């Protein structure tokens, strides 16, 4: 079976600094691959090359058999890859429906003039969130009034609603309490059950072992190792994360 995402020999230089070197891995449909590593390990650079923000110095990325390297972030999103960064890119003053359609707002015409169709967008947001097992008490409330877990759910729902086949999540449980962390882990399981591939960026060991089907460890921009959770331990993952700096 051909992998949904194929990353081959990615290298990235910034001037004289080589931030990433020869990173290779696959992601299958319905699989969560964790990119684990300490700060500065190259995780963010790798996902920015996948999402089209950075062009690789060498190597390439293929998605569903098509070459992504050299395409814009908008083209990568249109191909079916959504990236959810730590800041979530939500508009705090808008309700979940308007955030779901941010930049793609639905309109209706009244007397020939276009108006935002807020009721339709709210209804769709409620339905998409319900399918992910999330209930928002007041769909008209601004997202700044929601919990961290609910805000993550909205960002994930936006990706799912726009037919993402691969979701990249950057430290999704950072600054969340334990109950909210569990909500996010449950959302990841639901996405996998729908056949969505996931790349999870994390250096948090409980998150890594709770979510991963496979763990790719980065250290100083290179792949230090690949393991399945059942075949490794916290101690080995930490040693691989630190090994390149010893």
Secondary structure, DSSP 8 states (H G I E B T S, - for coil): ---SEEEEEEEEEETTEEEEEEEEEEE-TT-EEEEE--TTSSHHHHHHHHTTSS--SEEEEEETTEE-TT--HHHHHHHTEEEE-TTTT--TTSBHHHHHTTTS--EEEETTEEEE-HHHHHHHHHHHHHHTT---S-TTSBGGGS-HHHHHHHHHHHHHHTT-SEEEEESTTTT--HHHHHHHHHHHHHHHHTT-EEEEEE--HHHHHHH-SEEEEEETTEEEEEE-GGG--HHHHHHHHHHTT-
